[in-house]
């Protein structure tokens, strides 16, 4: 762990699911309900926009499991032990903003700062057994640590579940605006993800990737 990582006042929140879409992610900062979702978010204490936003590529796997309370159907999780390439989006946030985003992902009250010392030192730390209560350090980008949220298990440890059309529509929009992909590129990417590939053909996905 570098001195920068222990003293950093900013971190990158790295998204790989519905938060690829900026409008959806901003519900975590500004509050509100995302289009197609069923949950209204309280927002962060600091509601300012991200300091920077960048497209990133990660090594790992994205898969769908469990049941989303916001979208219905499977939820996207990241497995850092995977060998594929994951399309992500990094939001540079103040540490208090990151703490409030994480709290809302964990279904906790976004009113307290998050101790990042353990995840920065060890590369991975679980704040609980829940769905997005495990933080993973992904490296450093432009002088600040990159962190993502996922579950404590891996892609082969849980049954895969089919994501809903509403959820995939938001992810698809995020992939297009983040990486500039065509409809066909988005459909190819999503159709290969465990959970989606069991039920969503490339042809069906093209219908929601507009």
SEDODREN-86791 format. One record per residue (C-alpha): residue number from 1; residue in one letter; chain; x, y, z. Coordinates in steps of 0.05 Angstrom, whole numbers. Example, Ala and Ser with C-alpha at 12.3 -4.5 7.8 and 13.67 -1.06 7.14 Angstrom:
2
{pt 1 'a' 'A' {246 -90 156}}
{pt 2 's' 'A' {273 -21 143}}
This chain:
210
{pt 1 'x' 'A' {0 0 0}}
{pt 2 'x' 'A' {28 68 -19}}
{pt 3 'x' 'A' {25 131 22}}
{pt 4 'x' 'A' {-22 159 -31}}
{pt 5 'x' 'A' {-72 103 -19}}
{pt 6 'x' 'A' {-73 112 56}}
{pt 7 'x' 'A' {-79 188 53}}
{pt 8 'x' 'A' {-123 195 -9}}
{pt 9 'x' 'A' {-184 240 -3}}
{pt 10 'x' 'A' {-210 217 -71}}
{pt 11 'x' 'A' {-224 148 -100}}
{pt 12 'x' 'A' {-252 120 -164}}
{pt 13 'x' 'A' {-318 82 -158}}
{pt 14 'x' 'A' {-316 31 -215}}
{pt 15 'x' 'A' {-383 9 -242}}
{pt 16 'x' 'A' {-397 -52 -286}}
{pt 17 'x' 'A' {-473 -59 -282}}
{pt 18 'x' 'A' {-530 -9 -285}}
{pt 19 'x' 'A' {-484 46 -257}}
{pt 20 'x' 'A' {-449 47 -324}}
{pt 21 'x' 'A' {-507 94 -341}}
{pt 22 'x' 'A' {-493 164 -315}}
{pt 23 'x' 'A' {-565 183 -302}}
{pt 24 'x' 'A' {-576 120 -261}}
{pt 25 'x' 'A' {-511 130 -222}}
{pt 26 'x' 'A' {-529 202 -205}}
{pt 27 'x' 'A' {-588 177 -164}}
{pt 28 'x' 'A' {-535 154 -113}}
{pt 29 'x' 'A' {-508 225 -109}}
{pt 30 'x' 'A' {-567 271 -122}}
{pt 31 'x' 'A' {-622 224 -100}}
{pt 32 'x' 'A' {-683 201 -139}}
{pt 33 'x' 'A' {-710 140 -174}}
{pt 34 'x' 'A' {-678 113 -238}}
{pt 35 'x' 'A' {-721 104 -299}}
{pt 36 'x' 'A' {-750 33 -297}}
{pt 37 'x' 'A' {-729 21 -225}}
{pt 38 'x' 'A' {-772 11 -163}}
{pt 39 'x' 'A' {-728 44 -110}}
{pt 40 'x' 'A' {-719 117 -92}}
{pt 41 'x' 'A' {-650 135 -67}}
{pt 42 'x' 'A' {-636 186 -13}}
{pt 43 'x' 'A' {-572 210 -46}}
{pt 44 'x' 'A' {-505 230 -16}}
{pt 45 'x' 'A' {-489 283 35}}
{pt 46 'x' 'A' {-446 316 -18}}
{pt 47 'x' 'A' {-489 318 -80}}
{pt 48 'x' 'A' {-437 348 -127}}
{pt 49 'x' 'A' {-422 313 -193}}
{pt 50 'x' 'A' {-362 266 -200}}
{pt 51 'x' 'A' {-295 300 -207}}
{pt 52 'x' 'A' {-279 259 -269}}
{pt 53 'x' 'A' {-310 201 -308}}
{pt 54 'x' 'A' {-271 151 -350}}
{pt 55 'x' 'A' {-283 87 -389}}
{pt 56 'x' 'A' {-241 29 -362}}
{pt 57 'x' 'A' {-229 -44 -380}}
{pt 58 'x' 'A' {-222 -94 -323}}
{pt 59 'x' 'A' {-197 -166 -319}}
{pt 60 'x' 'A' {-250 -210 -289}}
{pt 61 'x' 'A' {-321 -234 -301}}
{pt 62 'x' 'A' {-391 -204 -295}}
{pt 63 'x' 'A' {-449 -251 -280}}
{pt 64 'x' 'A' {-521 -246 -257}}
{pt 65 'x' 'A' {-547 -278 -194}}
{pt 66 'x' 'A' {-600 -271 -139}}
{pt 67 'x' 'A' {-660 -225 -148}}
{pt 68 'x' 'A' {-657 -150 -154}}
{pt 69 'x' 'A' {-704 -110 -109}}
{pt 70 'x' 'A' {-698 -51 -157}}
{pt 71 'x' 'A' {-703 -82 -226}}
{pt 72 'x' 'A' {-728 -153 -215}}
{pt 73 'x' 'A' {-689 -212 -242}}
{pt 74 'x' 'A' {-615 -225 -233}}
{pt 75 'x' 'A' {-565 -174 -207}}
{pt 76 'x' 'A' {-496 -160 -237}}
{pt 77 'x' 'A' {-435 -180 -197}}
{pt 78 'x' 'A' {-361 -176 -211}}
{pt 79 'x' 'A' {-312 -234 -200}}
{pt 80 'x' 'A' {-240 -209 -200}}
{pt 81 'x' 'A' {-215 -280 -207}}
{pt 82 'x' 'A' {-247 -287 -276}}
{pt 83 'x' 'A' {-204 -286 -339}}
{pt 84 'x' 'A' {-249 -246 -385}}
{pt 85 'x' 'A' {-251 -171 -401}}
{pt 86 'x' 'A' {-303 -129 -366}}
{pt 87 'x' 'A' {-327 -62 -392}}
{pt 88 'x' 'A' {-329 -12 -335}}
{pt 89 'x' 'A' {-338 62 -319}}
{pt 90 'x' 'A' {-298 98 -266}}
{pt 91 'x' 'A' {-325 157 -228}}
{pt 92 'x' 'A' {-275 199 -188}}
{pt 93 'x' 'A' {-309 216 -122}}
{pt 94 'x' 'A' {-292 249 -56}}
{pt 95 'x' 'A' {-285 195 -3}}
{pt 96 'x' 'A' {-348 217 33}}
{pt 97 'x' 'A' {-387 210 -33}}
{pt 98 'x' 'A' {-358 141 -44}}
{pt 99 'x' 'A' {-379 122 27}}
{pt 100 'x' 'A' {-450 144 14}}
{pt 101 'x' 'A' {-454 108 -53}}
{pt 102 'x' 'A' {-429 45 -20}}
{pt 103 'x' 'A' {-478 53 38}}
{pt 104 'x' 'A' {-537 57 -10}}
{pt 105 'x' 'A' {-512 -4 -48}}
{pt 106 'x' 'A' {-509 -41 19}}
{pt 107 'x' 'A' {-579 -16 38}}
{pt 108 'x' 'A' {-550 24 96}}
{pt 109 'x' 'A' {-559 96 118}}
{pt 110 'x' 'A' {-511 141 78}}
{pt 111 'x' 'A' {-491 184 136}}
{pt 112 'x' 'A' {-423 158 159}}
{pt 113 'x' 'A' {-354 156 127}}
{pt 114 'x' 'A' {-328 88 107}}
{pt 115 'x' 'A' {-261 61 133}}
{pt 116 'x' 'A' {-223 44 69}}
{pt 117 'x' 'A' {-157 27 104}}
{pt 118 'x' 'A' {-167 -49 102}}
{pt 119 'x' 'A' {-187 -54 29}}
{pt 120 'x' 'A' {-131 -8 7}}
{pt 121 'x' 'A' {-81 -48 47}}
{pt 122 'x' 'A' {-105 -118 30}}
{pt 123 'x' 'A' {-138 -109 -38}}
{pt 124 'x' 'A' {-205 -138 -15}}
{pt 125 'x' 'A' {-248 -129 46}}
{pt 126 'x' 'A' {-319 -150 63}}
{pt 127 'x' 'A' {-360 -104 107}}
{pt 128 'x' 'A' {-414 -157 113}}
{pt 129 'x' 'A' {-441 -220 79}}
{pt 130 'x' 'A' {-489 -182 34}}
{pt 131 'x' 'A' {-495 -170 -40}}
{pt 132 'x' 'A' {-451 -109 -50}}
{pt 133 'x' 'A' {-415 -109 17}}
{pt 134 'x' 'A' {-348 -132 -11}}
{pt 135 'x' 'A' {-299 -80 -36}}
{pt 136 'x' 'A' {-242 -96 -84}}
{pt 137 'x' 'A' {-183 -52 -101}}
{pt 138 'x' 'A' {-170 -52 -176}}
{pt 139 'x' 'A' {-107 -10 -179}}
{pt 140 'x' 'A' {-92 64 -186}}
{pt 141 'x' 'A' {-117 111 -239}}
{pt 142 'x' 'A' {-91 183 -246}}
{pt 143 'x' 'A' {-64 181 -175}}
{pt 144 'x' 'A' {-125 154 -139}}
{pt 145 'x' 'A' {-145 83 -119}}
{pt 146 'x' 'A' {-198 47 -160}}
{pt 147 'x' 'A' {-250 9 -119}}
{pt 148 'x' 'A' {-311 -32 -138}}
{pt 149 'x' 'A' {-368 -66 -100}}
{pt 150 'x' 'A' {-390 -138 -108}}
{pt 151 'x' 'A' {-411 -200 -70}}
{pt 152 'x' 'A' {-364 -243 -28}}
{pt 153 'x' 'A' {-374 -304 -73}}
{pt 154 'x' 'A' {-350 -318 -144}}
{pt 155 'x' 'A' {-383 -333 -210}}
{pt 156 'x' 'A' {-383 -409 -199}}
{pt 157 'x' 'A' {-407 -406 -127}}
{pt 158 'x' 'A' {-481 -388 -137}}
{pt 159 'x' 'A' {-536 -404 -186}}
{pt 160 'x' 'A' {-543 -355 -242}}
{pt 161 'x' 'A' {-609 -318 -252}}
{pt 162 'x' 'A' {-637 -283 -313}}
{pt 163 'x' 'A' {-634 -206 -312}}
{pt 164 'x' 'A' {-696 -167 -329}}
{pt 165 'x' 'A' {-706 -126 -392}}
{pt 166 'x' 'A' {-709 -62 -352}}
{pt 167 'x' 'A' {-641 -77 -320}}
{pt 168 'x' 'A' {-608 -97 -385}}
{pt 169 'x' 'A' {-636 -35 -419}}
{pt 170 'x' 'A' {-600 10 -369}}
{pt 171 'x' 'A' {-535 -30 -374}}
{pt 172 'x' 'A' {-539 -27 -449}}
{pt 173 'x' 'A' {-548 48 -448}}
{pt 174 'x' 'A' {-489 54 -402}}
{pt 175 'x' 'A' {-444 12 -447}}
{pt 176 'x' 'A' {-462 54 -507}}
{pt 177 'x' 'A' {-450 121 -473}}
{pt 178 'x' 'A' {-387 98 -437}}
{pt 179 'x' 'A' {-351 59 -491}}
{pt 180 'x' 'A' {-385 84 -554}}
{pt 181 'x' 'A' {-405 14 -574}}
{pt 182 'x' 'A' {-455 -2 -629}}
{pt 183 'x' 'A' {-520 -40 -614}}
{pt 184 'x' 'A' {-489 -103 -641}}
{pt 185 'x' 'A' {-427 -96 -597}}
{pt 186 'x' 'A' {-470 -86 -535}}
{pt 187 'x' 'A' {-514 -146 -552}}
{pt 188 'x' 'A' {-453 -190 -563}}
{pt 189 'x' 'A' {-423 -170 -496}}
{pt 190 'x' 'A' {-487 -180 -456}}
{pt 191 'x' 'A' {-506 -245 -490}}
{pt 192 'x' 'A' {-441 -276 -465}}
{pt 193 'x' 'A' {-451 -261 -391}}
{pt 194 'x' 'A' {-471 -318 -345}}
{pt 195 'x' 'A' {-544 -310 -327}}
{pt 196 'x' 'A' {-560 -271 -389}}
{pt 197 'x' 'A' {-536 -321 -440}}
{pt 198 'x' 'A' {-584 -374 -413}}
{pt 199 'x' 'A' {-645 -334 -434}}
{pt 200 'x' 'A' {-625 -273 -475}}
{pt 201 'x' 'A' {-606 -285 -548}}
{pt 202 'x' 'A' {-567 -233 -587}}
{pt 203 'x' 'A' {-630 -220 -628}}
{pt 204 'x' 'A' {-672 -206 -566}}
{pt 205 'x' 'A' {-618 -162 -538}}
{pt 206 'x' 'A' {-614 -120 -601}}
{pt 207 'x' 'A' {-686 -100 -586}}
{pt 208 'x' 'A' {-666 -66 -521}}
{pt 209 'x' 'A' {-599 -38 -542}}
{pt 210 'x' 'A' {-626 21 -581}}
